């Protein structure tokens, strides 16, 4: 995703760039804290783990469809709303 698309989605330039976030000196500590708390919520309960897996699949699928659909419509692919 390019900078123009990010700005369009958030309604202006982001307060922090991806480079600033990724190169922050405490990013490893923040990542560990996030994952530790995340696993605390889901550990030990098979139902919650399965729910997490299924919700992840749902998000990935719908994100892929959402990213691809505008390209399909622009290309006029047969079967798409604008492609007949």
DRENVEXZA-496309 format. One record per atom (N, C-alpha, C, CB): chain; x, y, z; residue in one letter; atom name. Coordinates in steps of 0.001 Angstrom, whole numbers. Glycine has a CB too. Layout:
<rs>
  mol        x        y        z  type  atom
    A        X        Y        Z     A    CA
...
</rs>
This chain:
<rs>
  mol        x        y        z  type  atom
    A      856    -1167        0     X     N
    A        0        0        0     X    CA
    A      902     1231        0     X     C
    A     -974       -2     1227     X    CB
    A      639     2148     -919     X     N
    A     1484     3327    -1008     X    CA
    A      977     4435      -74     X     C
    A     1538     3831    -2456     X    CB
    A     1783     5468       76     X     N
    A     1486     6561     1004     X    CA
    A      166     7257      667     X     C
    A     2621     7579      992     X    CB
    A     -100     7450     -624     X     N
    A    -1347     8123    -1034     X    CA
    A    -2571     7312     -605     X     C
    A    -1367     8338    -2568     X    CB
    A    -2496     5998     -736     X     N
    A    -3617     5139     -344     X    CA
    A    -3816     5168     1173     X     C
    A    -3381     3691     -823     X    CB
    A    -2728     5158     1923     X     N
    A    -2824     5244     3387     X    CA
    A    -3489     6555     3783     X     C
    A    -1421     5129     4045     X    CB
    A    -3075     7649     3184     X     N
    A    -3653     8957     3498     X    CA
    A    -5132     9009     3133     X     C
    A    -2894    10066     2764     X    CB
    A    -5502     8394     2020     X     N
    A    -6912     8352     1624     X    CA
    A    -7733     7582     2652     X     C
    A    -7067     7711      230     X    CB
    A    -7211     6451     3113     X     N
    A    -7948     5618     4065     X    CA
    A    -8109     6273     5430     X     C
    A    -7253     4294     4226     X    CB
    A    -7076     6972     5896     X     N
    A    -7146     7574     7230     X    CA
    A    -7579     9034     7204     X     C
    A    -5808     7465     7909     X    CB
    A    -7784     9587     6005     X     N
    A    -8284    10953     5903     X    CA
    A    -7227    12017     6059     X     C
    A    -9327    11170     6912     X    CB
    A    -5979    11668     5855     X     N
    A    -4879    12618     5957     X    CA
    A    -3593    11871     6238     X     C
    A    -5149    13664     7052     X    CB
    A    -2498    12591     6332     X     N
    A    -1233    11901     6597     X    CA
    A    -1216    11296     8002     X     C
    A      -53    12869     6428     X    CB
    A     -697    10076     8135     X     N
    A     -612     9474     9475     X    CA
    A      356    10259    10363     X     C
    A     -161     7995     9378     X    CB
    A       86    10209    11642     X     N
    A      921    10923    12604     X    CA
    A     2326    10346    12648     X     C
    A      293    10873    13994     X    CB
    A     2442     9017    12511     X     N
    A     3744     8346    12511     X    CA
    A     3885     7527    11239     X     C
    A     3910     7442    13765     X    CB
    A     5077     7533    10673     X     N
    A     5306     6715     9481     X    CA
    A     5612     5281     9902     X     C
    A     6467     7294     8622     X    CB
    A     5471     4368     8959     X     N
    A     5782     2967     9229     X    CA
    A     7239     2808     9641     X     C
    A     5482     2102     7999     X    CB
    A     8138     3552     9000     X     N
    A     9560     3479     9348     X    CA
    A     9815     3886    10792     X     C
    A    10374     4361     8417     X    CB
    A     9135     4922    11252     X     N
    A     9308     5377    12634     X    CA
    A     8854     4287    13607     X     C
    A     8515     6689    12882     X    CB
    A     7739     3651    13296     X     N
    A     7210     2605    14174     X    CA
    A     8126     1392    14173     X     C
    A     5792     2199    13741     X    CB
    A     8475      901    12992     X     N
    A     9288     -322    12877     X    CA
    A    10679     -136    13470     X     C
    A     9408     -743    11411     X    CB
    A    11232     1060    13377     X     N
    A    12591     1292    13868     X    CA
    A    12639     1848    15290     X     C
    A    13303     2234    12945     X    CB
    A    11505     1870    15974     X     N
    A    11494     2366    17346     X    CA
    A    12356     1452    18216     X     C
    A    10040     2447    17897     X    CB
    A    13146     2009    19118     X     N
    A    14060     1178    19919     X    CA
    A    13354      170    20834     X     C
    A    14934     2069    20757     X    CB
    A    12093      405    21161     X     N
    A    11403     -539    22059     X    CA
    A    10324    -1355    21344     X     C
    A    10774      219    23221     X    CB
    A    10417    -1469    20002     X     N
    A     9402    -2219    19267     X    CA
    A     9384    -3694    19686     X     C
    A     9650    -2104    17759     X    CB
    A    10530    -4284    19950     X     N
    A    10574    -5696    20363     X    CA
    A     9860    -5884    21702     X     C
    A    12042    -6190    20467     X    CB
    A    10043    -4950    22618     X     N
    A     9367    -5010    23912     X    CA
    A     7851    -4861    23738     X     C
    A     9908    -3915    24852     X    CB
    A     7439    -3947    22890     X     N
    A     6013    -3741    22634     X    CA
    A     5398    -4978    21982     X     C
    A     5799    -2506    21739     X    CB
    A     6104    -5573    21020     X     N
    A     5604    -6776    20353     X    CA
    A     5439    -7914    21355     X     C
    A     6555    -7200    19216     X    CB
    A     6433    -8095    22223     X     N
    A     6365    -9163    23232     X    CA
    A     5200    -8933    24192     X     C
    A     7689    -9247    24019     X    CB
    A     5013    -7698    24640     X     N
    A     3909    -7397    25558     X    CA
    A     2565    -7672    24884     X     C
    A     3980    -5924    26031     X    CB
    A     2438    -7269    23629     X     N
    A     1189    -7504    22896     X    CA
    A      909    -9004    22765     X     C
    A     1255    -6850    21497     X    CB
    A     1894    -9756    22339     X     N
    A     1689   -11198    22142     X    CA
    A     1433   -11900    23464     X     C
    A     2902   -11825    21447     X    CB
    A     2149   -11532    24509     X     N
    A     1921   -12139    25829     X    CA
    A      487   -11909    26306     X     C
    A     2912   -11568    26857     X    CB
    A       -9   -10680    26189     X     N
    A    -1387   -10388    26621     X    CA
    A    -2411   -11083    25731     X     C
    A    -1641    -8874    26615     X    CB
    A    -2126   -11134    24438     X     N
    A    -3009   -11794    23490     X    CA
    A    -3125   -13281    23829     X     C
    A    -2496   -11602    22048     X    CB
    A    -1999   -13923    24083     X     N
    A    -2010   -15347    24411     X    CA
    A    -2656   -15614    25759     X     C
    A     -599   -15897    24403     X    CB
    A    -2542   -14666    26676     X     N
    A    -3203   -14799    27979     X    CA
    A    -4711   -14956    27810     X     C
    A    -2896   -13580    28866     X    CB
    A    -5267   -14217    26884     X     N
    A    -6712   -14254    26645     X    CA
    A    -7134   -15600    26082     X     C
    A    -7131   -13131    25690     X    CB
    A    -6359   -16139    25134     X     N
    A    -6783   -17324    24401     X    CA
    A    -6205   -18638    24900     X     C
    A    -6430   -17164    22991     X    CB
    A    -5192   -18619    25746     X     N
    A    -4537   -19868    26127     X    CA
    A    -5433   -20746    26983     X     C
    A    -3252   -19577    26868     X    CB
    A    -5351   -22045    26721     X     N
    A    -6037   -23015    27557     X    CA
    A    -7490   -23280    27225     X     C
    A    -5958   -22581    28925     X    CB
    A    -8109   -22507    26360     X     N
    A    -9513   -22716    26041     X    CA
    A    -9643   -23083    24571     X     C
    A   -10351   -21459    26370     X    CB
    A    -9884   -24364    24269     X     N
    A    -9962   -24799    22865     X    CA
    A   -11011   -24033    22053     X     C
    A   -10272   -26281    22807     X    CB
    A   -12131   -23690    22658     X     N
    A   -13164   -22947    21935     X    CA
    A   -12645   -21579    21503     X     C
    A   -14419   -22786    22806     X    CB
    A   -11975   -20867    22414     X     N
    A   -11463   -19537    22077     X    CA
    A   -10356   -19618    21028     X     C
    A   -10942   -18834    23336     X    CB
    A    -9524   -20658    21107     X     N
    A    -8475   -20824    20107     X    CA
    A    -9098   -21064    18736     X     C
    A    -7534   -21990    20488     X    CB
    A   -10111   -21930    18685     X     N
    A   -10792   -22198    17413     X    CA
    A   -11482   -20932    16887     X     C
    A   -11825   -23338    17587     X    CB
    A   -12089   -20180    17784     X     N
    A   -12727   -18927    17400     X    CA
    A   -11701   -17954    16819     X     C
    A   -13438   -18297    18606     X    CB
    A   -10539   -17889    17427     X     N
    A    -9466   -17027    16931     X    CA
    A    -9047   -17452    15529     X     C
    A    -8257   -17064    17883     X    CB
    A    -8872   -18743    15312     X     N
    A    -8472   -19248    13997     X    CA
    A    -9525   -18894    12948     X     C
    A    -8257   -20777    14045     X    CB
    A   -10783   -19158    13267     X     N
    A   -11858   -18887    12308     X    CA
    A   -12009   -17389    12028     X     C
    A   -13181   -19451    12829     X    CB
    A   -11878   -16566    13045     X     N
    A   -11993   -15125    12814     X    CA
    A   -10816   -14622    11980     X     C
    A   -12063   -14365    14156     X    CB
    A    -9646   -15211    12170     X     N
    A    -8494   -14858    11338     X    CA
    A    -8735   -15205     9881     X     C
    A    -7240   -15564    11838     X    CB
    A    -9283   -16394     9644     X     N
    A    -9611   -16791     8265     X    CA
    A   -10625   -15837     7653     X     C
    A   -10156   -18231     8229     X    CB
    A   -11626   -15460     8427     X     N
    A   -12666   -14544     7956     X    CA
    A   -12053   -13213     7536     X     C
    A   -13729   -14322     9050     X    CB
    A   -11200   -12662     8388     X     N
    A   -10570   -11367     8105     X    CA
    A    -9680   -11453     6870     X     C
    A    -9746   -10892     9314     X    CB
    A    -8868   -12499     6769     X     N
    A    -7969   -12638     5620     X    CA
    A    -8775   -12753     4330     X     C
    A    -7052   -13871     5789     X    CB
    A    -9810   -13592     4335     X     N
    A   -10627   -13781     3136     X    CA
    A   -11287   -12473     2703     X     C
    A   -11697   -14850     3384     X    CB
    A   -11947   -11806     3641     X     N
    A   -12665   -10589     3283     X    CA
    A   -11725    -9436     2947     X     C
    A   -13585   -10184     4411     X    CB
    A   -10558    -9411     3534     X     N
    A    -9572    -8401     3148     X    CA
    A    -9115    -8637     1721     X     C
    A    -8367    -8417     4104     X    CB
    A    -8845    -9893     1376     X     N
    A    -8411   -10213       13     X    CA
    A    -9491    -9855     -998     X     C
    A    -8054   -11703     -104     X    CB
    A   -10721   -10176     -691     X     N
    A   -11830    -9841    -1586     X    CA
    A   -11953    -8323    -1719     X     C
    A   -13161   -10449    -1066     X    CB
    A   -11850    -7622     -610     X     N
    A   -11967    -6163     -629     X    CA
    A   -10864    -5496    -1422     X     C
    A   -11963    -5629      773     X    CB
    A    -9663    -6051    -1365     X     N
    A    -8557    -5476    -2127     X    CA
    A    -8674    -5796    -3609     X     C
    A    -7226    -5984    -1591     X    CB
    A    -9190    -6970    -3932     X     N
    A    -9244    -7424    -5317     X    CA
    A   -10451    -6863    -6073     X     C
    A    -9274    -8936    -5357     X    CB
    A   -11578    -6690    -5413     X     N
    A   -12811    -6302    -6083     X    CA
    A   -12691    -5007    -6896     X     C
    A   -13897    -6151    -5068     X    CB
    A   -12111    -3939    -6355     X     N
    A   -12001    -2714    -7173     X    CA
    A   -11187    -2934    -8443     X     C
    A   -11367    -1593    -6354     X    CB
    A   -10150    -3766    -8383     X     N
    A    -9337    -4047    -9570     X    CA
    A   -10142    -4826   -10593     X     C
    A    -8070    -4827    -9189     X    CB
    A   -10946    -5761   -10131     X     N
    A   -11776    -6554   -11036     X    CA
    A   -12780    -5637   -11728     X     C
    A   -12508    -7696   -10267     X    CB
    A   -13393    -4759   -10970     X     N
    A   -14387    -3846   -11549     X    CA
    A   -13744    -2912   -12566     X     C
    A   -15073    -3027   -10445     X    CB
    A   -12549    -2386   -12243     X     N
    A   -11861    -1479   -13167     X    CA
    A   -11472    -2195   -14459     X     C
    A   -10612     -885   -12500     X    CB
    A   -11095    -3457   -14340     X     N
    A   -10641    -4213   -15507     X    CA
    A   -11806    -4657   -16387     X     C
    A    -9840    -5427   -15063     X    CB
    A   -13038    -4605   -15852     X     N
    A   -14188    -5044   -16625     X    CA
    A   -14185    -6537   -16870     X     C
    A   -14232    -4322   -17932     X    CB
    A   -13733    -7287   -15888     X     N
    A   -13689    -8738   -15996     X    CA
    A   -15092    -9302   -16187     X     C
    A   -13033    -9351   -14754     X    CB
    A   -15264   -10239   -17139     X     N
    A   -16587   -10858   -17312     X    CA
    A   -17106   -11411   -15998     X     C
    A   -16528   -11976   -18361     X    CB
    A   -18360   -11131   -15747     X     N
    A   -18979   -11581   -14497     X    CA
    A   -18943   -10536   -13407     X     C
    A   -18302   -12822   -14008     X    CB
    A   -18124    -9492   -13599     X     N
    A   -18099    -8429   -12603     X    CA
    A   -19229    -7457   -12907     X     C
    A   -16722    -7698   -12587     X    CB
    A   -19615    -6631   -11935     X     N
    A   -20738    -5706   -12137     X    CA
    A   -20588    -4802   -13363     X     C
    A   -20903    -4849   -10915     X    CB
    A   -19366    -4389   -13706     X     N
    A   -19211    -3491   -14849     X    CA
    A   -18729    -4212   -16094     X     C
    A   -18251    -2383   -14508     X    CB
    A   -18417    -5511   -15951     X     N
    A   -17834    -6223   -17079     X    CA
    A   -18772    -7135   -17828     X     C
    A   -16707    -7006   -16617     X    CB
    A   -20013    -7270   -17350     X     N
    A   -21005    -8057   -18061     X    CA
    A   -20738    -9472   -17985     X     C
    A   -21093    -7672   -19445     X    CB
</rs>
